[in-house]
Amino acid sequence: MTDLALAIGIIMIVGFLGGVLLRKAKLPRVTGYIIFGILLSPSVLGAMGFDFLSATAIDNLNIITQVALGIVAYLIGGSLRIESIRQLGKSIAWITPMQSLGTWFFVALILAFASPFVLRLTDATMMQFYFPLAFIIGAIASATAPALTLAIVHEYQARGPLTTTLLAVVALDDAVAVIAFAVAVGVAQPLMVGGGAFSAYHMVGVPFLEILKSIGIGAAFGFALVYLIRLVKSHNLLLVVIMGMIVFCVGIANMQGVSLILANMIVGFIVVNRVKRDEMFEVVEGIENVVFTVFFVLAGMHFDWTVMKVAGVLAVLIWAVRFGGKYYGTMLGAKISHASETVRKYLGFALVPQAGVAIGLALLAKSRFPEFPVFGDILVNAILASVIISEITAPPLVKYGIFKAGEQYQAVSPGSSAPPTT
């Protein structure tokens, strides 16, 4: 099938049916979107002799994924009211680095010792292959997927200390992951080429400047949006202005090579704290079901069975160790900051999602090592396969954390879709 409009229509209907079926099984709709997306993937349908969409055609729909991430980032930023964060500031300040950096080093340590037994590559040494591979994968593993997290939070209209802490931590994770990734690549490159010098500027300076640029772009669009909405006299036109600014921000971030997620989070953060109008987010939430359906079905359609065969064992190991790092890192950060027992026990389950940011960093890592194609292929395949596992297993785990915290449907009137703030 080459008609993308027809493909998008089928994706939306199939995704809707998948969401309905999985919700009847008392699982989040997102799980249905992903599973049915996998069933539509070229890897699965192609094996059965059907030609729905080629991998190239799916890549042509990447703009939908980018816009969806921009919308998700805007909504997450809109959940971060200053007064709410101030109440939980100490918890957020400790939990974010403990679970993110803890995951990085935990994954790196375990993979460095386990990957020689899993991969069994000839002529591969610890310091020139296995450790650099583990160190970069660990840095990528520190990121948490904002889209899946927000989709489940909104599906169950969750509200409370755990939800507020969760969204704040997820928002900060992207910045931490970018820095960790840059440091990991800066360490790995001289090790792999042998005898190279470490560059503090490339390890820390470059990612720091990229984050500052993302924040600057987001701040500029945020204040521009605050000004523009003064000109909007009709509620029906509000969505046009907001969506225009989100997509505009996505495009500028892409042109500058910085994080579109972080930039749009800043837009939402500025708007929610400068504009006292709930409809600034309600109008966007009115289309979020369409966005989430298409986004997660497309995510599932990236499934490739050959990837699972090549890197399946390593991917399962990454997923399991990453879960341990997120869970115990969160517990440690919550204990140090004297967070509530609910946050300490259940927040780790909600930090399992891994998706677009991880895949993007993996592809970037491969491009940084063109002279080592085997290294890049293993890294990308392992991350892709671990993301597939995460996309299937994470929704029930996020739901478990929210429900055990008792924050589903709290203080939300029937039919409301207000952003989950405290």
ABEGO torsion letter per residue (X at the ends): XABAAAAAAAAAAAAAAAAAAAAAAGBBAAAAAAAAAAAABAAAAAAAGBBABBAAAAAAAAAAAAAAAAAAAAAAAAABBAAAAAAAAAAAAAAAAAAAAAAAAAAAAAAAAAAAAAAGBBGBBAAAAAAAAAAAAAAAAABBBAAAAAAAAAAAGBBEAAAAAAAAAAAAAAAAAAAAAAAAAAAAAAAAAEGBBBBAAAAAAAAAAAAAAAAAAAAAAAAAAAAAAAABABAAAAAAAAAAAAAAAAAAAAAAGBBAAAAAAAAAAAAAAABBBAAAAAAAAAAAAAAAAAAAAAAAAABBAAAAAAAAAAAAAAAAAAAAAAAAAAAAAAAAAGBBAAAAAAAAAAAABBBAAAAAAAAAAAAABAABAAAAAAAAAAAAAAAAAAAAAAAAAAAAAAAAAGABGBGBBBGBABBBBX
